[in-house]
Amino acid sequence: MPRPSANINILNGQLGIIGPGNFGTPFVVIASAIAPVAGYLTAFSIKSIAEAKTAFAQVGNEALLDAITKGFYAEAPEGTELFIVCAVNTNTLTLLAAPGIAEKALDLANGKARIGAFIKFPDVSYTPTTTSGFDADVHTCVSAVQTLAESWQSKRKPFRAFIQGYGFTTASAALDYSTNTKRNTGIVVGAITDNTARATMMALGRASKEDPQRNIGRVKSGSLNIADTDTVKIGTALLEKTSSTDLDTLYDKRYITFDRNESEPGYIFNDDNMLTAITDDYNNLRNGRVIDNAVRICFATYYKELKDDVDVDDNGRLDIVVEKALESAIVTAIDEQMGGQLSKDKQGHAIVECLVNPDPTVYATLYAENALNNPNLNTLTNGGTVYLFVSCRPKGCIKNINIFLGLSL
């Protein structure tokens, strides 16, 4: 036993310093005026403002550098790894989303990339072809990015992405995406000191910093890190000069843009809208990011079960013990790896339900909704097929608070 003494133990983690998140690995695909040090079509990554300045040290890339340093890293903490690939600026946003370009950054990220951005810096002589309120390239890029995202979804490496709202004209002319189905994409409308790419990269930075289940417009997260000397515009008008009608129109048409923060100085994002109908479960970025994480966990959990030998009952169905083990495996994995992104039960566990080979009569509607008619649960005769239905309860998001205030006797 040691002699009596006064021992001092150093505490850590008391300052609330935010480190890079595990679920927010970002990438950006850029049409740049000047090739970066790495060269065009060579993917690379950076982790700090200093590395960004080194990567884009050439004269002519000042606006691009601002988009990364004063946009992305104004929100994302230093140390956040940003995967980048650049192409010559004669490429459109749409061409950037082609597999031959965008996938260079995605491949370098090796499946880690979960949120991205597509931005461009055309020559000063470039004249947008205006269609439905934007450079027509913006709308065609939406379809290209959605196609790319669905391709990576099939690889169990899903992502969501922001697209620069280049060449915005008016809210009334903007294409209405409220009946569309581009649930993996969002368009950021607005400019910081006349740099629309900077606004898009700030959205990417805020998303990289926030937990996946959180709205990038969350008021409690504080105002965006935009200097008092910077201007925030929607098109050619200062945000303060933009009518509420136009802001409401952009919101209803599913665009992400800026709002004044009414509880403190500065600005916040209006919401985290994706370009799909509000009836879509994934009409917002947060639900999309949460389900993407669940996709990865489900695949990792069940892939290792393939071709394993299992016990079956008299009807060839999986033994009840095997089914319960499969159910428990995913519930535990999701609770442990992303429990904070989901609603919790009274015991503090993520609310996750897994049904393995549920009864086709009792759950006829569930099978039908997934185009499974008369499913055969006999593992010996159905080619070894197992049916698993996994559902996770997301967290809610407070959008409207109706306050009824008065005086009483």
N, C-alpha and C positions, 0 to 999 in steps of 0.2 A: 504494500500500500504506500503511495507516495506521501511525502511530507505535506502538511497543510500549505495551501497556496491559493492565490487568486488567479483563476484561469480566464483568459480572454479568447473568445471564439468570434472570428470575423463572419458577419452575416453577408449574404449575397442575394441579389435579386430584389433589393429594396427600392431601387430607383425607377422601376417600371420601364426600363429600356426595352424597346420592341425590337425583336430580331426577326429575320426572315421566316415566313410561315412555310409549313410543309405542304400546304394545299394551294399555294398561290404562285407556283413557278411560271413566270411570264416569258413571252417571246414577242418580237416585233419584226415585221417585214417592211422594208423601206425602199422607196425609189429615191435615191439621193443624187444631189447635184454633182458631188465629187465622190469618187470611190473612197471607202475607208482605208485605213492602213492595211487591213487584211485583204482588201481587194473586193471587187464585185463577185457575187455568187459564192463567196467563201463564208460559211457560218462561223461565228465566234461568240464569246460571251464576255460580259463585263459584270463587275460587282460593286462599282463605286463611281462617283462623279469623276474622280481622278482618272480612272481607267477609261471613262467615256471621253474625256478630253484628249487622252492619248490616242484612242481609236479613231477619233474624228478631228484630228489636229489641223487638217488642211483648210486653207482659206476657201470659202464657198459653202462650208457645211455649218455655218453659224446658227442658222434657224433650226437645223436638225439637232445640233448640240443642245440648244435651248430646250427643245422638245424632250430630250432625255434628262438633262440636268435640272431644268427648272419645271419640267412637267412630271416625268416619271419619278425621279429621285427626290422631288419635292415632297412626295407622298410615301413612296416605298422606302423602307429603311436601308441605309448603306449596308452592303453585304448581300442584298437581294440579287441573285444571279439573273441577268437579263440576257436571253439568247437572241442573237441578231443575225439577219442576213440582209444585204443590200444589193440592189440591182440598179442599173443606169436609169436616170430619171425620164427617159423616153418610155419606160414601162408604165402602164396604167395600174391603178389599184387592182383591177380585175386580173391583169397578168401576174401581179405579185402573188395572187392566191393560187396560181397554177402549181401543181405538184413539184415541177422542176425548180421552182424558186422557194416557195414557202416551206416545203418539206426539208430543205437543207437545215433550217433552224430547228424544225421539229425533230429531225433525225439526230442532230447534235445534242438536243436535250434528252434524247434516249428515253422518250416516253414520259418524262417528268412534266413537260409543258402543259398547263391547264387553262391558261388565259392568254390572249394575244391581242395584237393590234396591227392594222395595216394602214400605213401613212405614205404620203408622197410629197416631193418637193420639185415640181416641174420648173422648167426654165421660165424666166420672166416673160418670154414671148408666148407662153402657153395660153390658149384661150379655151376656157371650158365650153363644152357643148351642153347647154343647160336643158335638162329634162326633169320634170316633176320636182322642181325646187332645188335641184343640185346639179353638179356636174354629172352627166349621165353615167360616168364611170363608177360613181358611188353605188348606184342601184345594181349595176351588173356585177359589181364586186360582192354585193350581198349574196347573190346566188352562187357565185364562185366559192366564197368562204363557206357557205352552208354545205355545198357539195364536198369540199375538203374536210370539213368537220365530220360529216357523216361517214366519210371514208376512214377517218381515224377512229370514229366510234366503232366501226366494224373490227378494228384492231384492238379494241378495249383500251384505247388511249384517248378518250374524248377531251375536247377543249371548247371554250367559248371565246368569242373575239369581238373587239371594238373596231369599227371602221370610221375613218376620218370623214366628217361631213363636209367634204371639199366643195367649194363653189356654191354654198347655200345662198338662196335668194330670198324667198318669203315663205312664211309658215303656211299661207293659204295654198301655195303651189306645191308644197311638199307632198310626196307620195304617201298615201295612207296605208300603213302596214297593219292596221288593226284587224284585218281579216287574212293576213298572210300566215306563213308557217315557217319562217326563218328563225327558229327558236334558239339557234346557236350564235346569232349575230345581233349586234347593236350598233346604231349609228350615233356618234357623238356630235352634236351641233353646238358650235360656239368657237370662240377664239380668245386666246390670252395674248394681249399685245399683238393682235393681228396674226397670230400663229395658230391655225386650226389643228395642226398636228400636235402642238403642245397641249391643247385641251384634251385630245384623244389619249395622249400619253399620261396625262394626269389621271384620267379615269382608270387606265391600266395600273398606275402606281397605287391609287387608292384601293383598287380591287386586290392588288398583291399584298397590301398591308392588312386589310380587313380579313376576319374569319370568313370562310366561304358562305355561311348562312346569313351574313350581314349585308344589308343594303348599302351600296356605295354612297347613298345620299343620307345615311344615318346622321341625325342632328347631334347625338351624343358623341359622335366621333370628332366633332369640331369642324370649324371652317377649313376649307382647302388652303393649302400653303401657297397663296398667291400674294405677292408683294403689293403694298398699298399704291405703289407707283405704276403697277401694271393695270392695263385696261381689260375688261371682260366684255366681249361683244357677242351678240347674236346676229350674224350677218354683218351689216355695216353699222348697226345701231348698238350703242352701249346697252348693257342689260337693263340698267335703270330707265332707259328710254324705250324699252321694248314693252308693248302692251300686254296686259294680263291675258287678253284674248289670244294673242299670238303664242304666248307661253302655254296656255291651255290647249291650243290647237296642236302644237308640237307634242305635247304630252299625250293627247288622245290618239295621235297618229303613231305613237310608240317610240318617239325619239328621246334620247338622253341629252339633257342640256343643263344649264346653270340656273340656280335660284339664289336670291339673297338669303343669307342666314338671318332670320328675324330674332334670334336670341343672343347673337353676338356679332361683331363686325366680320365681314367677309362673305364668302360664297360657299354653297354646297351644290351637289348634283340634285336634279329634280326627282330622280328615281333610278331604278336599274332595269328599265324596260328592255326586253328583247323584241325582235320584230315579228311578233306573232300575236294571235288573238288572246284576249284576256281569259278566255275559256280554256286555254292551253295550260296544263299544269306547270309548264316551264316558260311562262310568259315573262319571267324575271330572271336576272342573272343569278340571284342567290339560290333559287330552287334548281337551276341548271347546274351550278357548281356542286351542290350537294349530291344530286343524283349522279353526276360524273364521278365523284369520289366513291359513291356506293358501287358503281359499275366496276371500278378498278378492284375494289375489295372483294366483290362477289366473284369476279374472275379469278383473282389470286387464291381465294378460298377453295373454290370448287375445281379449278383446273387440276390440282394435285390428286383429286379423287378419280380422274379418268382412268378407265381400264383396271380399276381395283376389283378384286373379287369380294362379293358380298353375299350374305345369307338371304334367302327368300322363303316366303311361306308356301302353303299348299297351292296357292293360285299363281305362284311365280312373282308375286309382288314383294318388294323389299321388306325385309323383316322390320318390325316396328322399332327395334333398337337401332337399326341402321338409319331409318328415317329420322328418328329423334336426334341422332348424332349429327346428321346433315342439317337439321333445323338449328340445333344449338351452335353449330360451327359458325354460321353466318351471323346469327344474332350476337354472339360473343365478339366476333371480329369487327363488326360495325360499331358495337358499343365501345370497344376498346380503342379503335382507331379514329373514329369520327363522332363519338357520342355527343360531344359539345355542339355539333352542328344540327342536332335533332331535338325534338321535344322529348322530355323525360317523364318517366312514371314516378309514382310516389317513393320508390326506392332509389331514385336517382339514376336509373338506367335509361338509355335511349329506347324509344318505343319502336321496336322492330318486330315484324311478324313474318315468319317463314312457314309456308305450307308445302310439304313434300308429298307428291302424289295425292292431293286431296280427292275426296270422293266425287266422281263425275256427276252423280245425281244431285248431291247437296250443293256442289259448286259448279253447276252447269253454266251459270251466267259467267263465272270467272273464266272458264275454259273458252266459252263462245267469244268473249271479248278479245281473246288472244288467238282467234281463228283455229281453235283446237276442238274438232268435233269427234265425238266417240273415242276419246283417248283410251289406249290400251295400256293398262298398268302392269301387265305381265312382262317383267323384265327379261324373261327367257325367250319370249316370242316377239317382242317389240324392238329388237335390236339393241337392247340394253339402255333404253331411253328412260330418263327420270324427269318428272315435271316438278319444278320448284317455282313457287310464287313468293317473292319477297317484297314486302311493303315497309316503308319507313315514314314516320310521321314528321313532317318538316316543322320548323319553328314558324310562328306567325310573324307578321310585320304590321305594326300599327300605321295606318295611312291617314285616317280621318278621325278626329276627336271632336265630338259634338258636346259642347259645354252649355249647360242651361244655368244661367246666373241671375240671381235677383235678390231683392231685399225681403226680409220677413219681419213680422212684429215680434 
